[in-house]
Amino acid sequence: MNRWAAFTPLIVLALIVIAGAVLLMRPGERPTFSTGLVGQPAPAYALPRLGEGAAVTAADHPSGAYVINLFASWCVPCRAEHEQLLSLQTGGVRIVGVAYKDAPEDAARFLQEMGDPYTVVGLDRDGGFGLNMGATGVPETYVIGADGRVRAVHRGPLTADIINQEILPALHAR
């Protein structure tokens, strides 16, 4: 009897591992992070501007919808999506870049190397703005309507399909 008592913790651990594996491997849609900001007013912000000038705020975009894109020079997926951001800019979309947890000189070097698709770039050195937006990492993209409400949130790098199916429809929604 004492012998079985010694193996009880291992048996319990094995059962927990098996149960976890069964739950993770079951078919069906997996839960994703909430995009609870959609439909809500975008949080107010006043971010230090990359380079010189006044703080970056929502007041910089008094009319029309625009995009906020969180990026970082150290973020590999941010490099992958950069061409899509340049394409959006070429199409006339106003994009606020937010250098998330990045040093100003690194963000500036990144934009000089890759091209600058942003109307303006704000600095979120401590990640507070990202937290207010509900960010889970970078890159993340938010569409803000003319009414100041969040219309869409995309977590991860942008692709042409995502832009056509999510971002542009949200920008043009009334």
NUVO-440097 format. One record per residue (C-alpha): residue number from 1; x, y, z; residue in three letters. Coordinates in nm, 3 decimals. Last residue first. Example, Ala and Ser with C-alpha at 12.3 -4.5 7.8 and 13.67 -1.06 7.14 Angstrom:
! NUVO-440097
<rec><num>2</num><east>1.367</east><north>-0.106</north><up>0.714</up><residuo>SER</residuo></rec>
<rec><num>1</num><east>1.230</east><north>-0.450</north><up>0.780</up><residuo>ALA</residuo></rec>
! end
This chain:
! NUVO-440097
<rec><num>174</num><east>-2.035</east><north>5.473</north><up>-4.217</up><residuo>ARG</residuo></rec>
<rec><num>173</num><east>-1.784</east><north>5.203</north><up>-4.305</up><residuo>ALA</residuo></rec>
<rec><num>172</num><east>-1.499</east><north>5.304</north><up>-4.537</up><residuo>HIS</residuo></rec>
<rec><num>171</num><east>-1.213</east><north>5.253</north><up>-4.292</up><residuo>LEU</residuo></rec>
<rec><num>170</num><east>-1.368</east><north>4.932</north><up>-4.158</up><residuo>ALA</residuo></rec>
<rec><num>169</num><east>-1.405</east><north>4.792</north><up>-4.511</up><residuo>PRO</residuo></rec>
<rec><num>168</num><east>-1.042</east><north>4.889</north><up>-4.584</up><residuo>LEU</residuo></rec>
<rec><num>167</num><east>-0.901</east><north>4.719</north><up>-4.272</up><residuo>ILE</residuo></rec>
<rec><num>166</num><east>-1.084</east><north>4.387</north><up>-4.262</up><residuo>GLU</residuo></rec>
<rec><num>165</num><east>-1.120</east><north>4.203</north><up>-4.595</up><residuo>GLN</residuo></rec>
<rec><num>164</num><east>-0.895</east><north>4.405</north><up>-4.824</up><residuo>ASN</residuo></rec>
<rec><num>163</num><east>-0.627</east><north>4.480</north><up>-4.563</up><residuo>ILE</residuo></rec>
<rec><num>162</num><east>-0.642</east><north>4.126</north><up>-4.429</up><residuo>ILE</residuo></rec>
<rec><num>161</num><east>-0.606</east><north>3.984</north><up>-4.781</up><residuo>ASP</residuo></rec>
<rec><num>160</num><east>-0.309</east><north>4.210</north><up>-4.863</up><residuo>ALA</residuo></rec>
<rec><num>159</num><east>-0.138</east><north>4.097</north><up>-4.544</up><residuo>THR</residuo></rec>
<rec><num>158</num><east>-0.104</east><north>4.275</north><up>-4.211</up><residuo>LEU</residuo></rec>
<rec><num>157</num><east>0.113</east><north>4.130</north><up>-3.938</up><residuo>PRO</residuo></rec>
<rec><num>156</num><east>-0.041</east><north>4.028</north><up>-3.607</up><residuo>GLY</residuo></rec>
<rec><num>155</num><east>-0.344</east><north>4.143</north><up>-3.410</up><residuo>ARG</residuo></rec>
<rec><num>154</num><east>-0.607</east><north>4.321</north><up>-3.617</up><residuo>HIS</residuo></rec>
<rec><num>153</num><east>-0.856</east><north>4.552</north><up>-3.451</up><residuo>VAL</residuo></rec>
<rec><num>152</num><east>-1.152</east><north>4.714</north><up>-3.623</up><residuo>ALA</residuo></rec>
<rec><num>151</num><east>-1.393</east><north>5.005</north><up>-3.586</up><residuo>ARG</residuo></rec>
<rec><num>150</num><east>-1.253</east><north>5.172</north><up>-3.275</up><residuo>VAL</residuo></rec>
<rec><num>149</num><east>-1.461</east><north>5.480</north><up>-3.210</up><residuo>ARG</residuo></rec>
<rec><num>148</num><east>-1.341</east><north>5.838</north><up>-3.261</up><residuo>GLY</residuo></rec>
<rec><num>147</num><east>-1.646</east><north>5.940</north><up>-3.466</up><residuo>ASP</residuo></rec>
<rec><num>146</num><east>-1.432</east><north>5.962</north><up>-3.781</up><residuo>ALA</residuo></rec>
<rec><num>145</num><east>-1.358</east><north>5.595</north><up>-3.726</up><residuo>GLY</residuo></rec>
<rec><num>144</num><east>-1.040</east><north>5.450</north><up>-3.575</up><residuo>ILE</residuo></rec>
<rec><num>143</num><east>-0.899</east><north>5.137</north><up>-3.739</up><residuo>VAL</residuo></rec>
<rec><num>142</num><east>-0.653</east><north>4.959</north><up>-3.514</up><residuo>TYR</residuo></rec>
<rec><num>141</num><east>-0.345</east><north>4.761</north><up>-3.616</up><residuo>THR</residuo></rec>
<rec><num>140</num><east>-0.122</east><north>4.543</north><up>-3.403</up><residuo>GLU</residuo></rec>
<rec><num>139</num><east>0.236</east><north>4.442</north><up>-3.471</up><residuo>PRO</residuo></rec>
<rec><num>138</num><east>0.330</east><north>4.391</north><up>-3.201</up><residuo>VAL</residuo></rec>
<rec><num>137</num><east>0.210</east><north>4.242</north><up>-2.876</up><residuo>GLY</residuo></rec>
<rec><num>136</num><east>-0.108</east><north>4.177</north><up>-2.677</up><residuo>THR</residuo></rec>
<rec><num>135</num><east>-0.243</east><north>4.526</north><up>-2.720</up><residuo>ALA</residuo></rec>
<rec><num>134</num><east>-0.556</east><north>4.619</north><up>-2.527</up><residuo>GLY</residuo></rec>
<rec><num>133</num><east>-0.554</east><north>4.978</north><up>-2.651</up><residuo>MET</residuo></rec>
<rec><num>132</num><east>-0.484</east><north>5.108</north><up>-2.300</up><residuo>ASN</residuo></rec>
<rec><num>131</num><east>-0.206</east><north>4.851</north><up>-2.266</up><residuo>LEU</residuo></rec>
<rec><num>130</num><east>-0.052</east><north>4.969</north><up>-2.593</up><residuo>GLY</residuo></rec>
<rec><num>129</num><east>-0.063</east><north>5.327</north><up>-2.469</up><residuo>PHE</residuo></rec>
<rec><num>128</num><east>0.116</east><north>5.225</north><up>-2.151</up><residuo>GLY</residuo></rec>
<rec><num>127</num><east>0.392</east><north>5.032</north><up>-2.333</up><residuo>GLY</residuo></rec>
<rec><num>126</num><east>0.676</east><north>5.207</north><up>-2.148</up><residuo>ASP</residuo></rec>
<rec><num>125</num><east>0.839</east><north>5.363</north><up>-2.455</up><residuo>ARG</residuo></rec>
<rec><num>124</num><east>0.516</east><north>5.439</north><up>-2.641</up><residuo>ASP</residuo></rec>
<rec><num>123</num><east>0.658</east><north>5.687</north><up>-2.890</up><residuo>LEU</residuo></rec>
<rec><num>122</num><east>0.440</east><north>5.856</north><up>-3.149</up><residuo>GLY</residuo></rec>
<rec><num>121</num><east>0.492</east><north>5.857</north><up>-3.524</up><residuo>VAL</residuo></rec>
<rec><num>120</num><east>0.309</east><north>6.084</north><up>-3.770</up><residuo>VAL</residuo></rec>
<rec><num>119</num><east>0.156</east><north>6.041</north><up>-4.114</up><residuo>THR</residuo></rec>
<rec><num>118</num><east>0.318</east><north>5.699</north><up>-4.121</up><residuo>TYR</residuo></rec>
<rec><num>117</num><east>0.438</east><north>5.493</north><up>-4.418</up><residuo>PRO</residuo></rec>
<rec><num>116</num><east>0.806</east><north>5.567</north><up>-4.354</up><residuo>ASP</residuo></rec>
<rec><num>115</num><east>1.047</east><north>5.357</north><up>-4.556</up><residuo>GLY</residuo></rec>
<rec><num>114</num><east>1.225</east><north>5.038</north><up>-4.447</up><residuo>MET</residuo></rec>
<rec><num>113</num><east>1.574</east><north>5.168</north><up>-4.365</up><residuo>GLU</residuo></rec>
<rec><num>112</num><east>1.480</east><north>5.520</north><up>-4.256</up><residuo>GLN</residuo></rec>
<rec><num>111</num><east>1.180</east><north>5.384</north><up>-4.069</up><residuo>LEU</residuo></rec>
<rec><num>110</num><east>1.393</east><north>5.129</north><up>-3.879</up><residuo>PHE</residuo></rec>
<rec><num>109</num><east>1.662</east><north>5.392</north><up>-3.805</up><residuo>ARG</residuo></rec>
<rec><num>108</num><east>1.398</east><north>5.624</north><up>-3.658</up><residuo>ALA</residuo></rec>
<rec><num>107</num><east>1.255</east><north>5.342</north><up>-3.444</up><residuo>ALA</residuo></rec>
<rec><num>106</num><east>1.604</east><north>5.252</north><up>-3.320</up><residuo>ASP</residuo></rec>
<rec><num>105</num><east>1.686</east><north>5.616</north><up>-3.237</up><residuo>GLU</residuo></rec>
<rec><num>104</num><east>1.357</east><north>5.658</north><up>-3.051</up><residuo>PRO</residuo></rec>
<rec><num>103</num><east>1.415</east><north>5.346</north><up>-2.838</up><residuo>ALA</residuo></rec>
<rec><num>102</num><east>1.129</east><north>5.096</north><up>-2.864</up><residuo>ASP</residuo></rec>
<rec><num>101</num><east>0.860</east><north>4.974</north><up>-2.628</up><residuo>LYS</residuo></rec>
<rec><num>100</num><east>0.598</east><north>5.029</north><up>-2.900</up><residuo>TYR</residuo></rec>
<rec><num>99</num><east>0.682</east><north>5.279</north><up>-3.172</up><residuo>ALA</residuo></rec>
<rec><num>98</num><east>0.331</east><north>5.400</north><up>-3.253</up><residuo>VAL</residuo></rec>
<rec><num>97</num><east>0.264</east><north>5.481</north><up>-3.617</up><residuo>GLY</residuo></rec>
<rec><num>96</num><east>-0.041</east><north>5.687</north><up>-3.700</up><residuo>VAL</residuo></rec>
<rec><num>95</num><east>-0.161</east><north>5.595</north><up>-4.048</up><residuo>ILE</residuo></rec>
<rec><num>94</num><east>-0.361</east><north>5.818</north><up>-4.281</up><residuo>ARG</residuo></rec>
<rec><num>93</num><east>-0.480</east><north>5.614</north><up>-4.578</up><residuo>VAL</residuo></rec>
<rec><num>92</num><east>-0.422</east><north>5.777</north><up>-4.917</up><residuo>GLY</residuo></rec>
<rec><num>91</num><east>-0.369</east><north>5.464</north><up>-5.127</up><residuo>GLY</residuo></rec>
<rec><num>90</num><east>0.008</east><north>5.520</north><up>-5.119</up><residuo>THR</residuo></rec>
<rec><num>89</num><east>-0.019</east><north>5.507</north><up>-4.739</up><residuo>GLN</residuo></rec>
<rec><num>88</num><east>-0.199</east><north>5.173</north><up>-4.757</up><residuo>LEU</residuo></rec>
<rec><num>87</num><east>0.073</east><north>5.038</north><up>-4.988</up><residuo>SER</residuo></rec>
<rec><num>86</num><east>0.346</east><north>5.153</north><up>-4.749</up><residuo>LEU</residuo></rec>
<rec><num>85</num><east>0.160</east><north>4.975</north><up>-4.469</up><residuo>LEU</residuo></rec>
<rec><num>84</num><east>0.145</east><north>4.657</north><up>-4.677</up><residuo>GLN</residuo></rec>
<rec><num>83</num><east>0.520</east><north>4.674</north><up>-4.743</up><residuo>GLU</residuo></rec>
<rec><num>82</num><east>0.578</east><north>4.701</north><up>-4.369</up><residuo>HIS</residuo></rec>
<rec><num>81</num><east>0.395</east><north>4.378</north><up>-4.285</up><residuo>GLU</residuo></rec>
<rec><num>80</num><east>0.703</east><north>4.153</north><up>-4.288</up><residuo>ALA</residuo></rec>
<rec><num>79</num><east>0.919</east><north>4.407</north><up>-4.108</up><residuo>ARG</residuo></rec>
<rec><num>78</num><east>0.661</east><north>4.428</north><up>-3.829</up><residuo>CYS</residuo></rec>
<rec><num>77</num><east>0.661</east><north>4.045</north><up>-3.818</up><residuo>PRO</residuo></rec>
<rec><num>76</num><east>1.034</east><north>4.064</north><up>-3.721</up><residuo>VAL</residuo></rec>
<rec><num>75</num><east>0.979</east><north>4.305</north><up>-3.430</up><residuo>CYS</residuo></rec>
<rec><num>74</num><east>1.298</east><north>4.468</north><up>-3.298</up><residuo>TRP</residuo></rec>
<rec><num>73</num><east>1.227</east><north>4.798</north><up>-3.476</up><residuo>SER</residuo></rec>
<rec><num>72</num><east>0.886</east><north>4.809</north><up>-3.314</up><residuo>ALA</residuo></rec>
<rec><num>71</num><east>0.531</east><north>4.852</north><up>-3.443</up><residuo>PHE</residuo></rec>
<rec><num>70</num><east>0.186</east><north>4.955</north><up>-3.324</up><residuo>LEU</residuo></rec>
<rec><num>69</num><east>-0.028</east><north>5.075</north><up>-3.614</up><residuo>ASN</residuo></rec>
<rec><num>68</num><east>-0.309</east><north>5.327</north><up>-3.569</up><residuo>ILE</residuo></rec>
<rec><num>67</num><east>-0.531</east><north>5.370</north><up>-3.875</up><residuo>VAL</residuo></rec>
<rec><num>66</num><east>-0.751</east><north>5.661</north><up>-3.978</up><residuo>TYR</residuo></rec>
<rec><num>65</num><east>-1.114</east><north>5.752</north><up>-4.029</up><residuo>ALA</residuo></rec>
<rec><num>64</num><east>-1.217</east><north>6.099</north><up>-4.126</up><residuo>GLY</residuo></rec>
<rec><num>63</num><east>-1.204</east><north>6.430</north><up>-3.951</up><residuo>SER</residuo></rec>
<rec><num>62</num><east>-1.007</east><north>6.585</north><up>-3.665</up><residuo>PRO</residuo></rec>
<rec><num>61</num><east>-0.702</east><north>6.363</north><up>-3.705</up><residuo>HIS</residuo></rec>
<rec><num>60</num><east>-0.422</east><north>6.543</north><up>-3.514</up><residuo>ASP</residuo></rec>
<rec><num>59</num><east>-0.678</east><north>6.578</north><up>-3.232</up><residuo>ALA</residuo></rec>
<rec><num>58</num><east>-0.623</east><north>6.207</north><up>-3.165</up><residuo>ALA</residuo></rec>
<rec><num>57</num><east>-0.289</east><north>6.305</north><up>-3.017</up><residuo>THR</residuo></rec>
<rec><num>56</num><east>0.082</east><north>6.301</north><up>-3.107</up><residuo>VAL</residuo></rec>
<rec><num>55</num><east>0.273</east><north>6.537</north><up>-2.878</up><residuo>ALA</residuo></rec>
<rec><num>54</num><east>0.415</east><north>6.856</north><up>-3.024</up><residuo>ALA</residuo></rec>
<rec><num>53</num><east>0.726</east><north>6.867</north><up>-3.233</up><residuo>GLY</residuo></rec>
<rec><num>52</num><east>1.069</east><north>6.718</north><up>-3.290</up><residuo>GLU</residuo></rec>
<rec><num>51</num><east>1.171</east><north>6.365</north><up>-3.376</up><residuo>GLY</residuo></rec>
<rec><num>50</num><east>0.939</east><north>6.081</north><up>-3.287</up><residuo>LEU</residuo></rec>
<rec><num>49</num><east>0.649</east><north>6.258</north><up>-3.117</up><residuo>ARG</residuo></rec>
<rec><num>48</num><east>0.583</east><north>6.203</north><up>-2.748</up><residuo>PRO</residuo></rec>
<rec><num>47</num><east>0.241</east><north>6.043</north><up>-2.711</up><residuo>LEU</residuo></rec>
<rec><num>46</num><east>-0.077</east><north>6.216</north><up>-2.603</up><residuo>ALA</residuo></rec>
<rec><num>45</num><east>-0.361</east><north>5.964</north><up>-2.603</up><residuo>TYR</residuo></rec>
<rec><num>44</num><east>-0.732</east><north>5.934</north><up>-2.542</up><residuo>ALA</residuo></rec>
<rec><num>43</num><east>-0.863</east><north>5.577</north><up>-2.556</up><residuo>PRO</residuo></rec>
<rec><num>42</num><east>-1.061</east><north>5.493</north><up>-2.868</up><residuo>ALA</residuo></rec>
<rec><num>41</num><east>-1.435</east><north>5.513</north><up>-2.809</up><residuo>PRO</residuo></rec>
<rec><num>40</num><east>-1.593</east><north>5.166</north><up>-2.810</up><residuo>GLN</residuo></rec>
<rec><num>39</num><east>-1.737</east><north>4.982</north><up>-3.110</up><residuo>GLY</residuo></rec>
<rec><num>38</num><east>-1.441</east><north>4.745</north><up>-3.125</up><residuo>VAL</residuo></rec>
<rec><num>37</num><east>-1.252</east><north>4.786</north><up>-2.798</up><residuo>LEU</residuo></rec>
<rec><num>36</num><east>-1.342</east><north>4.434</north><up>-2.687</up><residuo>GLY</residuo></rec>
<rec><num>35</num><east>-1.111</east><north>4.277</north><up>-2.943</up><residuo>THR</residuo></rec>
<rec><num>34</num><east>-1.069</east><north>3.985</north><up>-2.710</up><residuo>SER</residuo></rec>
<rec><num>33</num><east>-0.779</east><north>3.747</north><up>-2.749</up><residuo>PHE</residuo></rec>
<rec><num>32</num><east>-0.868</east><north>3.431</north><up>-2.936</up><residuo>THR</residuo></rec>
<rec><num>31</num><east>-1.061</east><north>3.120</north><up>-2.838</up><residuo>PRO</residuo></rec>
<rec><num>30</num><east>-0.990</east><north>2.815</north><up>-3.050</up><residuo>ARG</residuo></rec>
<rec><num>29</num><east>-1.235</east><north>2.704</north><up>-3.312</up><residuo>GLU</residuo></rec>
<rec><num>28</num><east>-1.302</east><north>2.337</north><up>-3.340</up><residuo>GLY</residuo></rec>
<rec><num>27</num><east>-1.115</east><north>2.010</north><up>-3.317</up><residuo>PRO</residuo></rec>
<rec><num>26</num><east>-0.976</east><north>1.875</north><up>-2.990</up><residuo>ARG</residuo></rec>
<rec><num>25</num><east>-0.600</east><north>1.880</north><up>-2.958</up><residuo>MET</residuo></rec>
<rec><num>24</num><east>-0.565</east><north>2.133</north><up>-2.679</up><residuo>LEU</residuo></rec>
<rec><num>23</num><east>-0.835</east><north>1.975</north><up>-2.459</up><residuo>LEU</residuo></rec>
<rec><num>22</num><east>-0.700</east><north>1.622</north><up>-2.507</up><residuo>VAL</residuo></rec>
<rec><num>21</num><east>-0.344</east><north>1.736</north><up>-2.433</up><residuo>ALA</residuo></rec>
<rec><num>20</num><east>-0.454</east><north>1.911</north><up>-2.116</up><residuo>GLY</residuo></rec>
<rec><num>19</num><east>-0.642</east><north>1.601</north><up>-1.995</up><residuo>ALA</residuo></rec>
<rec><num>18</num><east>-0.338</east><north>1.382</north><up>-2.066</up><residuo>ILE</residuo></rec>
<rec><num>17</num><east>-0.106</east><north>1.620</north><up>-1.880</up><residuo>VAL</residuo></rec>
<rec><num>16</num><east>-0.342</east><north>1.637</north><up>-1.581</up><residuo>ILE</residuo></rec>
<rec><num>15</num><east>-0.373</east><north>1.257</north><up>-1.570</up><residuo>LEU</residuo></rec>
<rec><num>14</num><east>0.007</east><north>1.218</north><up>-1.581</up><residuo>ALA</residuo></rec>
<rec><num>13</num><east>0.045</east><north>1.465</north><up>-1.295</up><residuo>LEU</residuo></rec>
<rec><num>12</num><east>-0.208</east><north>1.272</north><up>-1.084</up><residuo>VAL</residuo></rec>
<rec><num>11</num><east>-0.024</east><north>0.944</north><up>-1.156</up><residuo>ILE</residuo></rec>
<rec><num>10</num><east>0.310</east><north>1.101</north><up>-1.066</up><residuo>LEU</residuo></rec>
<rec><num>9</num><east>0.172</east><north>1.242</north><up>-0.739</up><residuo>PRO</residuo></rec>
<rec><num>8</num><east>0.020</east><north>0.899</north><up>-0.649</up><residuo>THR</residuo></rec>
<rec><num>7</num><east>0.343</east><north>0.702</north><up>-0.709</up><residuo>PHE</residuo></rec>
<rec><num>6</num><east>0.464</east><north>0.709</north><up>-0.346</up><residuo>ALA</residuo></rec>
<rec><num>5</num><east>0.116</east><north>0.623</north><up>-0.220</up><residuo>ALA</residuo></rec>
<rec><num>4</num><east>0.116</east><north>0.313</north><up>-0.440</up><residuo>TRP</residuo></rec>
<rec><num>3</num><east>0.428</east><north>0.176</north><up>-0.261</up><residuo>ARG</residuo></rec>
<rec><num>2</num><east>0.284</east><north>0.244</north><up>0.080</up><residuo>ASN</residuo></rec>
<rec><num>1</num><east>0.000</east><north>0.000</north><up>0.000</up><residuo>MET</residuo></rec>
! end
